[in-house]
């Protein structure tokens, strides 16, 4: 399956599986929107990616006031 040109949103992108997914989907050509509470980790993930710079958002998806 090709992800070229598709837009993908990943929460928890600062580390672990979220970071892995971001790297893999970026390599496949997806346009990414990344979210995480950890701004430093989020920036590190964004710096690892290929292609267009992702949209990043520091957010705690568990906190209703952040929505």
HUSULSUL-V653237 format. One record per pair of residues at least 24 apart in sequence whose C-alpha atoms are under 10 Angstrom apart, sorted by the first residue. I is the first residue (numbers start at 1). J is the second residue. Records with the same first field share a line. If there is no record, write none. Layout:
I->J + J
This chain:
1->28
2->28 + 29 + 30
3->27 + 28 + 29 + 30 + 31
4->28 + 29 + 30 + 31
5->29 + 30 + 31 + 32
6->30 + 31 + 32
7->31 + 32 + 33 + 54
8->32 + 33 + 34 + 54
9->33 + 34 + 35 + 54 + 55 + 56
10->34 + 35 + 36 + 56
11->35 + 36 + 37 + 56 + 57 + 58 + 59 + 60 + 61
12->36 + 37 + 38 + 41 + 42 + 58 + 59 + 60 + 61
13->37 + 38 + 39 + 41 + 42 + 43 + 44 + 45 + 46 + 56 + 57
14->38 + 39 + 40 + 41 + 42 + 43 + 44 + 45 + 46 + 58
15->41 + 42 + 44 + 45
18->42 + 45
19->44 + 45 + 46 + 48 + 49
20->45
22->46 + 48 + 49 + 50 + 54
23->48 + 49 + 50
24->49 + 50
25->49 + 50
26->50 + 51 + 52 + 53 + 54
27->51
30->54
31->55
32->56
33->57
34->58 + 59
35->59 + 60 + 61
36->60 + 61
37->61 + 62
